[in-house]
Amino acid sequence: MVILITGITSGFGRAMAKRLSEQGHKVYGTHRKDVDPLPGVVYIKAEVSDENQVKAAVGQVIQAEGRIDVFINNAGMGIGGPLEFCSLEDASRQMDVNWMGMVRFLHYVLPQMRSQKSGKIICFSSIGGLIGLPFQGLYSASKYAIEGYCEALRLEVQDFGIKVVVIEPGDFATNFTAQRKSVQGSEEVRQAYPCYERSLRGIEKDENGGLKPEYLASKMCSIVAKKNPRYRYIIASPLQKLAVAAKTLLPRRLFYWILSLYYNL
Ligand SMILES: NC(=O)c1ccc[n+]([C@@H]2O[C@H](COP(=O)([O-])OP(=O)(O)OC[C@H]3O[C@@H](n4cnc5c(N)ncnc54)[C@H](OP(=O)(O)O)[C@@H]3O)[C@@H](O)[C@H]2O)c1
């Protein structure tokens, strides 16, 4: 299969590109940084917030292969901090990369898949796209936007032989934590939100001690191979899967009380 993955320099993207290419798929991946290339994988430079680069990246795959069987929207980053202290530029950048980045790619991928009457679109949301996470509100908002878009898209393209899948990972140890841009704890922030720094330390600890991206990559191989994949895959520790279930099962007040305790609020 011809597979295009965004953001393959590290984390999930690199692990998925490696596994899928080893399985014999023709893998194209986008990157910004130059990294040690994976054998057999074709690297294409693309900043997801630059429409011309996105258009050229999709065009390069179509020109070389005449088709795109699987598109995996993986590239993303997080901006953290108390929402009151996140700048408007940060809010805009968070949506521009995580949500509009996906929209830009799909703008060019969808016509190709519709004309070939087949395709799989696999988009990375997060458990943060199912639960609004404190001090990661901008990030959660970007992932909720992906959820809403994909839920609608799935219905719109079902008659064209295109499947839409959303992946909701829990905590994984990738570069995501180190790359997160966080509001710095100035005296004003510390006084207004005294729980912010200890909550952030807890979040980082969970992520750094999380599952390995190779685990998700092996799940991805089976999702790519399925003729009829499910719409949603939560790939997370049992505790995090329980948290998602608890949101629907528990009374809301109880759920948010537990969430507050968990995040040291
Ligand atoms: N790790 C987790 O616990 C976790 C949990 C839930 C969901 N996710 C989601 O999983 C996806 C992959 O994250 P990861 O954990 O693998 O993190 P990662 O190791 O930091 O990888 C992120 C990838 O996205 C690329 N990227 C970021 N901003 C970009 C931009 N503006 N333009 C082009 N490429 C960009 C990065 O490229 P550069 O190297 O050039 O920056 C990198 O290749 C993200 O959508 C993230 O939200 C992660």
The ligand as a Gaussian input file, in Angstrom:
#p B3LYP/6-31G(d) Opt

LIG

0 1
 N        3.044000      11.246000      23.254000
 C        1.834000      11.239000      23.769000
 O        1.674000      10.936000      24.985000
 C        0.630000      11.538000      22.912000
 C       -0.639000      11.275000      23.453000
 C       -1.760000      11.528000      22.682000
 C       -1.640000      12.020000      21.406000
 N       -0.402000      12.284000      20.880000
 C       -0.340000      12.809000      19.510000
 O        0.505000      11.991000      18.728000
 C        1.028000      12.744000      17.638000
 C        2.518000      12.507000      17.533000
 O        3.155000      12.984000      18.689000
 P        4.420000      12.260000      19.368000
 O        4.005000      11.913000      20.732000
 O        4.987000      11.228000      18.482000
 O        5.397000      13.529000      19.518000
 P        6.821000      13.870000      18.853000
 O        7.796000      12.778000      19.130000
 O        7.136000      15.241000      19.357000
 O        6.535000      13.898000      17.283000
 C        5.764000      14.932000      16.711000
 C        6.024000      14.988000      15.217000
 O        5.211000      16.043000      14.673000
 C        6.056000      16.920000      13.934000
 N        5.577000      18.309000      13.964000
 C        5.260000      19.049000      15.060000
 N        4.886000      20.276000      14.682000
 C        4.983000      20.319000      13.323000
 C        4.747000      21.325000      12.338000
 N        4.345000      22.552000      12.677000
 N        4.942000      21.004000      11.038000
 C        5.388000      19.785000      10.684000
 N        5.631000      18.792000      11.554000
 C        5.433000      19.071000      12.865000
 C        7.409000      16.815000      14.588000
 O        8.383000      17.265000      13.673000
 P        9.687000      18.079000      14.153000
 O       10.610000      17.026000      14.661000
 O       10.160000      18.753000      12.944000
 O        9.246000      19.009000      15.246000
 C        7.476000      15.306000      14.873000
 O        7.866000      14.617000      13.714000
 C        0.650000      14.198000      17.913000
 O       -0.474000      14.550000      17.128000
 C        0.268000      14.199000      19.387000
 O       -0.658000      15.207000      19.702000
 C        0.738000      12.058000      21.620000

